[in-house]
Amino acid sequence: MTTASPMAFASTANLAAGKLAALTERLRKCGFEELDNASFDEFTASAGDTFVLFCDDPSRGGETWDVAVILPEVLKGLQKLRCGFLLPEAARLIQPRFGFSVWPTVILLRDGGYVGALEGIRDWAVYQREIVAILQKPVSRPPTLGIAVRADGAASSACH
């Protein structure tokens, strides 16, 4: 069995940090605000429509990069929108509230309420069509992760 040297781990960590820094810079230049666990609720509670990109680690694949390039361009011609993004660490903390399972995901909130999500990468034309459609939807309850809930003292199911 071979083990990686501490230098290899440091090099990988530096590469990942560099990719996150470049992603952050790109999104900020496009007018997206970087959010974290502490700033998310205040940012998304504002009146109007807010898109938030939940980023995956760009070292794991190119989809987050693709969305970071396509999304700002697709949103340019639309009504005034607030746009933010969450880097992977913060995104993973907040993700359970919105019930999606594909990374990256863009969610739309209106006046702080959930409207919908666009999971994964899409072609440019599909993004345009789906964003226009999602902007027409009303506020609703976010989907759940499908975790079974049972009240204390309730009879257990025979199927488990």
Beta strands, then each sheet from edge to edge (+ up, - down):
strand 1: 33-35
strand 2: 49-54
strand 3: 82-86
strand 4: 105-110
strand 5: 113-119
sheet 1: 1+ 3+ 2+ 4- 5+
end
